[in-house]
Amino acid sequence: MAQEIDPVLLALVISGLALLLFFLYVSSIEKIFERIGFSRQEATSILTVTLLLGWISIPMFPYNGWWVGISIGGGIAPLIVCYVLLRSKRVHMAEASIGIVIVAVVTFFITRAEEGVGIVADLPFAFAPALAGGLYAMSTFWIDIRKAAPLAYFSGVVGTLIGADVFHLTEILSFQAPAEGFPMLSIGGANIFDMVYLSGIVAVGVDIVVFWILQQEKKRGFGRVLTEWERGAEGLPYARDLRAEPTLRPGKKGRIQ
């Protein structure tokens, strides 16, 4: 007979796992900020401010009974990071413009506006903007991830913001606003779990993973085969016929031997 599980114990285990996953997620975000060029102290400061003030939205303008606002965590903080990347010339606008267009188009087609919910995307396609930004940055800077990572973040954040929130803004504003309360449409309202925020983070993560795979392939793939061929590995053509080249050195009378 199966023993019943204590509900309190089960709740504690689930809460512990949730906290562990959240801690790992936050730690990965901090690593991403370091990867795109910020110091550990700057990355910690950005993340702390985002978590503390992330659920606050700032109203910008009223329209048709709605207030359109922007979230500090899911909107303002990522845009400030993008501004710093652009100002410090870690990202150049000429390259970023193409990435923004690509990500914005992808985001627009995989998102839709739903009354009472906001901008939504189905889970299988929710990470498409991040993949688009990451792959574009990787194709632009195939060798150097130090240049690809900031471009991936910039393209993912700004492109998703335009494709999801700006392009669908008229649809959202056409919905009937609630008669009571303070109805607000918040850009990046889901804080660090918003698509705008996640697109920048995941885009850099895509580049990190792909570049790691390429490095491993370079170490264990063609380079390993070439080394075995040079050492005369069994079964490789002409390996046994290799001979060391003669060394040229001057003789006693200055002649080369």
ChimeraX attribute file (.defattr): number of C-alpha atoms within 10 A of each C-alpha:
attribute: neighborCount
match mode: 1-to-1
recipient: residues
	/A:1	3
	/A:2	4
	/A:3	5
	/A:4	6
	/A:5	8
	/A:6	9
	/A:7	9
	/A:8	9
	/A:9	10
	/A:10	11
	/A:11	11
	/A:12	12
	/A:13	12
	/A:14	12
	/A:15	12
	/A:16	12
	/A:17	12
	/A:18	12
	/A:19	12
	/A:20	12
	/A:21	12
	/A:22	12
	/A:23	12
	/A:24	12
	/A:25	13
	/A:26	17
	/A:27	13
	/A:28	14
	/A:29	22
	/A:30	23
	/A:31	18
	/A:32	23
	/A:33	23
	/A:34	16
	/A:35	20
	/A:36	24
	/A:37	17
	/A:38	18
	/A:39	14
	/A:40	14
	/A:41	11
	/A:42	14
	/A:43	19
	/A:44	19
	/A:45	13
	/A:46	19
	/A:47	20
	/A:48	14
	/A:49	13
	/A:50	22
	/A:51	16
	/A:52	11
	/A:53	14
	/A:54	22
	/A:55	16
	/A:56	17
	/A:57	23
	/A:58	15
	/A:59	14
	/A:60	11
	/A:61	10
	/A:62	13
	/A:63	10
	/A:64	10
	/A:65	16
	/A:66	20
	/A:67	19
	/A:68	19
	/A:69	20
	/A:70	20
	/A:71	24
	/A:72	26
	/A:73	29
	/A:74	30
	/A:75	27
	/A:76	19
	/A:77	22
	/A:78	25
	/A:79	19
	/A:80	12
	/A:81	19
	/A:82	22
	/A:83	14
	/A:84	14
	/A:85	20
	/A:86	17
	/A:87	11
	/A:88	11
	/A:89	11
	/A:90	18
	/A:91	24
	/A:92	15
	/A:93	14
	/A:94	8
	/A:95	14
	/A:96	24
	/A:97	14
	/A:98	16
	/A:99	25
	/A:100	28
	/A:101	18
	/A:102	20
	/A:103	29
	/A:104	27
	/A:105	18
	/A:106	22
	/A:107	31
	/A:108	21
	/A:109	12
	/A:110	19
	/A:111	18
	/A:112	17
	/A:113	19
	/A:114	12
	/A:115	13
	/A:116	11
	/A:117	9
	/A:118	18
	/A:119	19
	/A:120	14
	/A:121	17
	/A:122	10
	/A:123	9
	/A:124	8
	/A:125	14
	/A:126	17
	/A:127	18
	/A:128	19
	/A:129	32
	/A:130	32
	/A:131	24
	/A:132	26
	/A:133	37
	/A:134	34
	/A:135	21
	/A:136	26
	/A:137	30
	/A:138	25
	/A:139	11
	/A:140	16
	/A:141	15
	/A:142	14
	/A:143	12
	/A:144	11
	/A:145	21
	/A:146	14
	/A:147	19
	/A:148	28
	/A:149	31
	/A:150	30
	/A:151	33
	/A:152	35
	/A:153	33
	/A:154	34
	/A:155	34
	/A:156	37
	/A:157	30
	/A:158	25
	/A:159	33
	/A:160	31
	/A:161	26
	/A:162	20
	/A:163	25
	/A:164	28
	/A:165	26
	/A:166	16
	/A:167	16
	/A:168	17
	/A:169	18
	/A:170	11
	/A:171	16
	/A:172	22
	/A:173	18
	/A:174	13
	/A:175	16
	/A:176	12
	/A:177	20
	/A:178	12
	/A:179	9
	/A:180	6
	/A:181	7
	/A:182	11
	/A:183	14
	/A:184	21
	/A:185	24
	/A:186	22
	/A:187	27
	/A:188	28
	/A:189	24
	/A:190	17
	/A:191	25
	/A:192	25
	/A:193	13
	/A:194	16
	/A:195	28
	/A:196	31
	/A:197	26
	/A:198	24
	/A:199	33
	/A:200	31
	/A:201	27
	/A:202	24
	/A:203	33
	/A:204	32
	/A:205	23
	/A:206	21
	/A:207	24
	/A:208	20
	/A:209	11
	/A:210	15
	/A:211	18
	/A:212	13
	/A:213	12
	/A:214	14
	/A:215	12
	/A:216	11
	/A:217	13
	/A:218	12
	/A:219	12
	/A:220	11
	/A:221	12
	/A:222	10
	/A:223	12
	/A:224	13
	/A:225	14
	/A:226	13
	/A:227	11
	/A:228	13
	/A:229	18
	/A:230	14
	/A:231	12
	/A:232	16
	/A:233	15
	/A:234	10
	/A:235	9
	/A:236	13
	/A:237	10
	/A:238	11
	/A:239	15
	/A:240	14
	/A:241	8
	/A:242	11
	/A:243	7
	/A:244	6
	/A:245	6
	/A:246	7
	/A:247	7
	/A:248	9
	/A:249	10
	/A:250	9
	/A:251	9
	/A:252	8
	/A:253	6
	/A:254	8
	/A:255	9
	/A:256	10
	/A:257	10
